[in-house]
Structure formats: C-alpha cells, structure tokens
C-alpha cells in the first residue's frame, strides 16, 4: 500500500466517524450525563419500531422543580412520559431525568436495573411503610429535580383510576412545587414485565396544566387535609384522561390503603402513616389540554 492509499483510507474512515463524533458531542452537551443521552438515543431508536407514540401538546414541565403524577397501566409508562420531555414550551431543551418512585426489586433486574440507575429512580419497599423514599423525593424536589409518581400505587387493569395513596398529597404539600398531571392512553399490558416492551401499541400521552397547591402551604398535614389534596390531584388527573375517580370516604381511607398495601403494594407510594406520625410530633403553624399531536420521533 502506497502512502497516498494509506492517507486516503484514513481520511475515508475519519469522514465516516465525523458525524458520529459530532452527534456524541452534541448529545453529551444536551444531556445531564452520557448515560442519559445513551438511554434517550436508545428510546428514540427503539420506540418507533413498536409504538405509535403521540402527545396532545409540547411538554409543559418547567425548567425548575416539578412533581409529575400519572396513571399507571404499564411498566413502560415512565419512558412514554420521558420521551417527550425535551420538547418544551419554548422549543428543544436539555435532556433531563424524571426520577420516578419505583419498586425496589426492579432496580436489580438486568437491563431494567441499568435504566433505573441511569434515571436515578427512588426505590420503594413493597410494604410502602418506609418514610425514607418520601423524604428522598422531597429532598430532590427542593434541589430542583423532576420527581415522578404513580399515585394509584400499582398497575391498573381497569378503566377508571384506582383510589390513591395520600403520600402524593404529603409530598405536594411539603414540596410546594407545581404538580403536573399526565395521562397515558393505550399503554400495552401483559403477563410479564417484559411483554409490554415488545407489544406494538398506539399510545397517546396527555399533558395537563399545573395544579397549584400553594393555598395549602403551612397547614398541618392531617388525614382530612391530605384526603382533600389527594382528591384534588386525582380529580384533575381523571378529568385529563376522561375517566372516573371515586374518592374513598375519609373514615374508610386508611383501611382501604392498608388492604391495598397487603394485596398489591405500591411501586411509587411513600407512606403517609409514618409521615403523619412524624408531623404530629413536630408542631407546625396553621397557617384536557389543547394542541396538535406530536410524534415522538420528531
């Protein structure tokens, strides 16, 4: 091989590698770290093969902290929401994490565990009684992060929303950040955690307007107040999705949640009971959306 041929060959490979290098450079600058960018690239390459994924509007999440609540019908739900987050109200923005409360055992599953670590999920025990995850979620919201929560506490196989765990109200009350409802229609279900990832489906993500909980700021988090805030949040989520939500009468609320924890515990529900015990020991002062559909592959 002559020197000219050698130089031509090297130049050819450099030209081939240049677009990938540029894409990597731009991607790393546009994401919180390289793993988030890699996960985004995988999702945007893989999802169009299995899902027709649409949204009713650009993602309304702010640049600052936000609590994101959503209905839960599939293990893929967090990724559906995340696929649209970088299409903000003012155009494209930095790729960020949505740090969902997730059942602790998922963090040890191959591949799924890597996704959980990349997204910095907040692991939750199946009994739902440990206040550690709730405090961690509050800490992250106060640090300016996006935190995601499925208030139903488990995958819903029915049509209307399930009764919610009051942990979502405690978190919203203490964090005092905008709460954004997101409703997912058409998410695939299956007999295993893997099956929905391989099931083609038409999925629509509906982003709602933020819910303001500042009128409740400074109030003592009694069961009655948490029930009121929970019903407010879940009512707005149900209205966004066009489904029903029947609040559990206050005297039955705690008993219903205990039964749900034993039968089908939360994947994303911090315990309210421990929170109330903690709060009562510490005195406190009393004090659907419009828009054209957008394709995820844009």
Buried (B, 14 or more C-beta within 10 A) or exposed (E): EEEEEEEEEEEEEEEEEEEEEEEBEEBBEBBBEEBBBBBBBEBBEEBEEBBBBBBBBBBBBBEEBBBBBBBBBBBBBBBBBBBBBBBBEEEEBEBBBBBBBBBBEBBEEEEBBBBBEBBBBBBBBEEBBBBBBBBBBBEBBEEEBBBBBBBBBBBBEEEEBBBBBBBBBBBBBBBBBBBBBBBBBBBBBEEEBEEBBEBEBEBBBBBBBBBEBEEBEEBBBEBEBBBBBBBBBBBBBBBBBEBEBEBBEEEEBBEBBEEBBEEBBBBBBBBBBBBBEBBEEEEEEEEBEEEEEBEBEE
